[in-house]
Amino acid sequence: MIKNDLYLRALKGETVDRPPVWMMRQAGRYLPEFMKLKDKYDFFTRCQTPELASEITVQPIRRYGMDAAILFSDILVVPQAMNIEVEMKPGLGPWLPNPIRNMKDVEQVIVPDIDETLGYVMDAVKLTKEMLNDEIPLIGFAGSPWTILCYCIQGQGSKNFDMAKEFCFTQPVAAHTLLQKITDTTIAYLKRKVECGVNAVQIFDSWGGMLSPVDYQEFSWKYIQQIIDALKDDAPVIAFGKGCWFALEEMSTSGASALGVDWTITPEKARLYTNNSITLQGNFDPTRLFSPPAVIKTKVTEMIDAFGKDKYIVNLGHGILPNIPLDNAKAFIDAVKEYGQ
Ligand code: CP3
């Protein structure tokens, strides 16, 4: 039994005194204790060493007491396990030296044995569960197949992922073959994470909003739906699609337990598009955390009032930025804990 189960109760749509709160990318560079470890160990060493990954996971919890922890790792460990080289370049971010260009490249991509290739993530899950001592739930995650494809083709971050889209539109058979391999790997990966102890899984479709609504169905949502179908009886699934408000109605009947929304939609419209039928998570503009703490608190209270305290998980609309002042992050979390008091 988890002692603070607010997050799991919100996922079930139960009535709560206040909504739960956590922040996307809460284990990260705005924390001085994280920066100390970042100075000592490179990115994938941090991901691959269970003692480091679990320590980084609990750092924000110790400081702020969020209602859920998210395992420190990265969405790009999945393509790495699939035989695609991925580096993390300081100052640049993800860097894939040999991006996929055609069907021949896609054929080299494997659907790996999870324990053989990603066993270190499972060890990190088990160790983190021990450290959390059933105080709060642990969230496991994966990128959506489309978002992973974006990096596999483009080879690095991008404003519009134009090469990834061109690949899909000019070589659709190769694109779908790759998307299916990523989907199959992701399903096996997330199932194994649940077996090892994560209490819920979130799918990050960070670049879904790059696609038109019709293309989104074909190249992204179809595969997320497969993941939800495969996982939903094992654990609650949260689907976060950045810029994907246009798909909210269909997402709301997918079998997911909750949907993440970004700050470009009002709470009222998000509720309307989802027929008030599903738990929503979001959607504070991460840049708004630069406002003074008193303003943050007022805006968080207004956001909870607008979404309603039930069927709601307070979060940012995307990951926290690296240079957010510590007191401002605290104001965000505290405002939720003080809600209704
Ligand atoms: O949320 C958490 O606290 C858990 C950790 C987490 C990381 N990446 C650690 C990380 C999570 C959930 C992710 C997901 C992720 N990774 C996404 C989806 C969420 C989103 O933000 O859209 C994406 C697109 C990636 C790919 C990725 N990894 C990028 C684009 C970058 C570089 C840009 C950046 O934010 O620095 C990374 C590196 C990365 N992943 C860092 C962290 C803490 C920073 C680099 C470092 O620590 O050395």
Residues whose N, C-alpha, C, O or C-beta is under 5 A from the ligand:
A	BS01	CP3	M23 M24 R25 Q26 A27 G28 F43 I70 L71 F72 S73 D74 I75 G93 P94 F204 S206 G319
